[in-house]
Amino acid sequence: MPSVVLSVADLRSALNHLYEPRMLQSSPLIILVQHPQRTTSAAVLREALIEAIESLKPGHNAPAHSPAWRVYEVLHYRYVQQCSQEEVASQLALSIRQLKREQQRALEVLAERLSQRHGVQIALSEPASAGDSIEPRTIESAPVSELRRLEKLGPVRPVDLQGVISAVRDLIQPIARRYSARVEIELAEPSVTLPVNPVLLRQVLLSILCVVIRCAAGGKVTLAAVTGPARTQLLVTGIGAGAGQELTPEDRANLDIARRLADGCGANLIWERRDGEARAILSLPSPVAVLVIDDNPDAVRLFQRYAAGTRYLVQGTHNPDEGLALACQWQPQVIVLDVMMPEVDGWELLGRLRQHPATSGIPVLACTILPQEELAFSLGVSAFIRKPVTRADFIAALDRLLA
């Protein structure tokens, strides 16, 4: 059995981000499916976790209210289907407090099953810290523990970049004055939104700016944004007397923490120094625009709830006559199209989308109660799912379209 020890907290975090490839790729549980001769992807870990959950499904002879069924149902609905705690508690007729106890027990059962399958020890409780000696692994895992705490602050949602930067600029002014550094903000698109946790993003920027300001003592620090279709880059550049000097241990620690926190944002951080400049390049995911055209407003709201906490930003209309105009104006990366709509049905609207030069290349995901998958593909859709649609099916379909 490998010497690394994973925890139930690691397992919970991976399951909470089961359909978020970047978060899953950075999970400590990736060791469960690592292979020395091939690259391990987040999809492989996702399949392993889902297979382990399905292996806990009791046989038909097991009583409906048995503990085994409760373990499976909690794991299946909470993580595979990505239902909220309120939805699972209502479905299983439990209070939220009861569900939390059942959820912890189910995670421990799943941890034991994964340990048996993959030969990696998963501790069923967090190690005690009081009175214990501080081992290197404890120090290394501290930022990860902090990330888990920050994740509980709320789901990822589209956050206004200008608002985050304005808050960071105000917080950093005392440090800038101490080092006589002038901080300038250059935002070409102040209204851009990003699918990141605003608390994590603020902390990453604060850590970066603390380092760059010290490097640019007596000089200038510039924070600029460059927005692209898939990534938004934040460039923090410092020009000053200390730009060419070695980083202090505190600066190195700040950059290390910033990189770890950036991982929690689905971001990538690069640090470089050259020609008297110190620069940090933070590459953040831009939201993926999804247009839903469905005559049922509840369906539009449902898909928006499904997309909460993901890289997808869903906007919609329940007026099919507006669908083509919105698609031309907004230029989404995916269109989700209902078929059964009054007056203008989905097939007719699909034909208009395919003929219009501004929308002909946008992938269309047909979403309908009708079992007409073959017809849908013959008419030019890129993907097909039948209603009712689970969150897992919706996110997986979008992921496949953009793979």
N, C-alpha and C positions, 0 to 999 in steps of 0.2 A: 504494500500500500504506500503511495507517495507520501512524503513527509509533510507536505503542505496540508493545513487544516482549514477547511472552509466552515462557514457558519450558516445557521438558518437565516440570519440577516442577509447574507450573500444570496441565498436561494430566493428569499422574498423579493429582493431588489431585482434579480433577473426576471422573475415572473411578472413583476409590475411593469417591466419594460420588454415583455415577450415579443412585441411586434415593432420594436424600435431597434433596427440593426446596429446602429452605432453604439448605443448604450449596451446592447447585448454582447457586442464584440469586445467591449472593455470589461465585461463581468469576470470576476475571479473564477466563476464556474466554467469558463471556456476550457479550463484544464481537463474537464470531464471528457471532452471530445477531441482533444488535440491529437494529432497524428504526426509522427516525425517526418513523413515523406509527402505530406500535402498540406496546403493552407487550409486552416479551419475557419469556416465562416459562421456568422451569427445564425444563419439558417440551420446549420447542422446542430447547434446547441438548442435552438428552438424546437427542432424535431425531437431531440433527445428528451427534453423536458416534457413535451406533450405526450410522447410515447410512455414515459414513466408514469404520468398521471393516468393515461388510459389503462395502463397495466394494473392500476388499483381499482378498476371498475369491477364490482362484485358480479358473481354469476346470477342467473335468473332465479335461482333457488334462495338467494339471500333475502331476508325480510326487508320490506321497503324502508322501514325506519331503523334499520340496523346501523351500528357505528360505522361499518365499512362503507355503506352507501352515503352516510353523512360526510365522511372524509372525501370520497370521490366527488360528490356534488359540490362541496365547497371549493375544491381545487378546480373543477371543470368550469363552473359558472364564474368564479371570481377571477381566474387567470386565463384559461383557454378562451372563454367567451368575453372576458374583460368587462364583466358586469360590475357596477358599483356595489359597495357594501350595503347600501340601502336596498338595491334591487335584489341582491342575494338574500338578505335578511327577510324581505317580504316574501320571496319565493319559498323559503324554507321555514317560514313562520317562526322566526327567531328575533330576539331583540338584538340591537347592534352590539351590546356587551356580550351576549351569548355567542354571536357570530364571531367576534374577535377571539374568544376562547377556542371555538371550533376551528377557526382558521389557523391558530397557532398549533393546535394538535395535528391538523391535516398537514401542515408544513413539516412537522417533525416526522410524521409517517412517510412523507415523500422524501425527506432527507435520508431516512434509513434505506428506502428503496434505491435511491441513487447511489448511496454508499455501496450497497450490495452489487449493483450493476456495473459500476465503474471503478470500484476499488479505491475511492478517495474518501477520506474521513471527513464527515460533516458534523461538526459539534452541534449538539442539540440545545446548547445554551451559550451565552456570551461569557468569555472568561472573566473572572473577577479581577478587579484592578487594585482594590484597596489592599495594601500590605504586600502586593506581589512585586517581584523584581521586574524592572522594565526591560523587556527583551527587544531586539531589533525589530521583530515583526510587529510588536505593539506600536512602535514609533512609526513604522511604515504604514500601518493601517489607520492611523489617526485621521488623516485627511479623508479616507474612504468613509469612516464612521461619521465624520462631519457632513459629507455629501448625503449620506442616508438621512441625517437629521434635517438637512435643508430640503430634501425631496418631500418631506411631510408638510411643508408650508403650503402646498397646493399644486395643482397640475400645471404643466407647461401651457402657456397661452401666448397668442401673438402679443408681443410687447413693443411699445413705441421706443425706438432707439434714441430719439432725441430726448425723451424724458429720462431715460437711464443715464445718458451722457451728461445732461444738465445736473442731475443729482450728484454724479461722481465729480463733476467740475467744482461744485460747491464744497464737497467734502475734502477735496485735495488742496484747496487754497492755503490752509495753514502750513502744509509741507512745502508748497511752492514758495511761499514767502520766506520760510526758513532758509531755503537754498537759493533765494533770489532768482528763481526761474519763472519765466513768463509762459503761461499755458494758453494755447490758442486752439480753438475748435473749428474744424472745417467740415461741414456736412452739406454736401450737394443736394441730398434728398432727405430733409428732416422728417418726412412723414413715413419713412420705411418702417415696417414692422418685422419682427423676427420671432420664430417659434422657440424661444428659450426661456429658462427660468430667470426672471429679472434679478432675483437676489444673487444667484450665482454669477450672472453677467456683471453686476456691480462689483462684486468682490474680485473677480478676475481683473477688471479694469483698474480698481484701486491698487491691487498688488503690482500690476505692470507700471502704473504711473509712479508709484513710490520709487521703483527702481530707476525709471527713466529720468525722473526729476533729480535724483541724486547724481546720476551720470551727467546731467545737463546743468549742474550748479552754475548760476550766473548767466545762463544762456536761455534758450527757447525750447519749449516742448510743444509739438503739434500733434493733435489727434484728428485724423481724417478718416472718412468712410468711403469705400468704393463698393458699389452694389452691383452684383451680377445676377443672372437668372437662377443660379444654383447656390452661390455663396456670397456672403457679404464680408468684406475684409475691413477691419479696423487697423489702421497704421498709427502707432504711437512712436514718434521720432523725437529724439533729444539731441541738441547740438550744444556742447558746452565743454568746460575744462576737463571734466572727468569722464568723457565719453570713451577715451581710449584706455582707461585704467582698468585693472582687474576688479571684478565684482567682489564685494564683501560677503562674508558668510550670510549675513542677513538678506542681502540682495539675492543671493543664490536660493535661499530658502523661500523668498517671496516668489521667484520665478517658478520654483518647483511646485509650490502650492497653486499658483496660477494655472500651470499646465494640468494639474489634477482636477481643479475646478472646471477648467475649460472642457475636459473630457465629459464632465457632467452636463455641459451645455451642448454636447455634440459638436464641439469646436476644436480647432487645432491652433497651437501657439508656436510660433517660430521666433527665436531671439537671435539678433545678429548685430555686429559692430564693425564699422568700416569707415575710413576717411573721416575720423573725428565725429562720427554719428553713432548713436545707440538706437536701435529700432526693434520694436516688437510688432509682429504681424499676427493678428488674431483673426482667423478665418471661421466665420459663423455660418450655419445653414440658413439660407433664405427660405421663406415659407413656400410650399408648393400650392399654387392656386388651383382650386377645384370648383367648378361651376355645376351645381345640381339644378336640373330642370324637372320639376315634378309638380303636378297640379295640387298635391296634398301638402299644405304647409307643415303638417306634423312630420311628414317624411323629410322635408328639408331640415327642420330643427333636429330630427333624430340623427341625420348624417353629420350635422354640426357638432352634436354631443359626441358622436363616435370619433370625430377628428380632434376633439379637445385633448391636449397633451401629446400630440404628434406633430410631425413636420407639415401636415396638411392644413391649409386655411380654406375652409368651405364657405362659399357664398351661394345663394340660391334664389330661384324665382319659382312661384307656382303659376305663373302666366306663361304658357308656351309661346305666345306671340312675341314675348319679350326675349325669349331664349337666344335667338340668333343675334339680335342687337347687342345683348349683354356679352355674348361670346366674342363678337367682333371688337367690342369696346374694351373688355377686360383681358382678352387673350389668355384664358386659363391654360394650364398644362394638361388638365383632364376635364372632360365633360361627362357628368353622370346623367343619363337620360332615361326618364320613365317612358313607357310605351302607351299605357292606357290613360290617355288624357282627352278631355272633351274638345270638340271642334278641330283642333290640330293634333293628330296622334303622333306618337314618337317616331314612327317610320317616315312620315312626311317631313317632320322636322329634321330627322337624320339626313334625308336627301338634301335638304336646304344647306345643312352644315357641310356636307361633303362637296356640294357644288360651289359654295362661296370661297373665293380665294383666300380670305382672311381666316377661315376656320377649317379648310379642307385637310390640314395636316394635324389637327388636334385629336388625340386619341379619345374615343367615345366608349364609355362603359354603359351598356344597356342594363337597366335594372327593372325587372317586371315580374308580375305573377304568372305571366304566360310561359309555357314550356316551349319556347320558339327559338332556341339557341342556334339551330342550323340556319333558320331564316335570318336571324340577327347578323350572323357573320357573313352571310351572302350579301347583305345590304350594306356592309362596310363598317360594322362596329369592331372595336379592338378587343373588347372583353365583354363577358356576359355573366350576370348573377341573377338568381331568382329571389323574389321576395317571399317570405320575410327574410331580411338580411341581418346577420349578427355583426357586431363590431369587428370581430376577427375576420370574417369574410370580406367586409368592406375594406379594411386596411390592407389585407393581403392582396385584394384585387388591384388596389392602387399601387402597391409595391411592385406587383408583377408588371403593370403597365409602364412603370418608370425604371425598371431594372435595366 
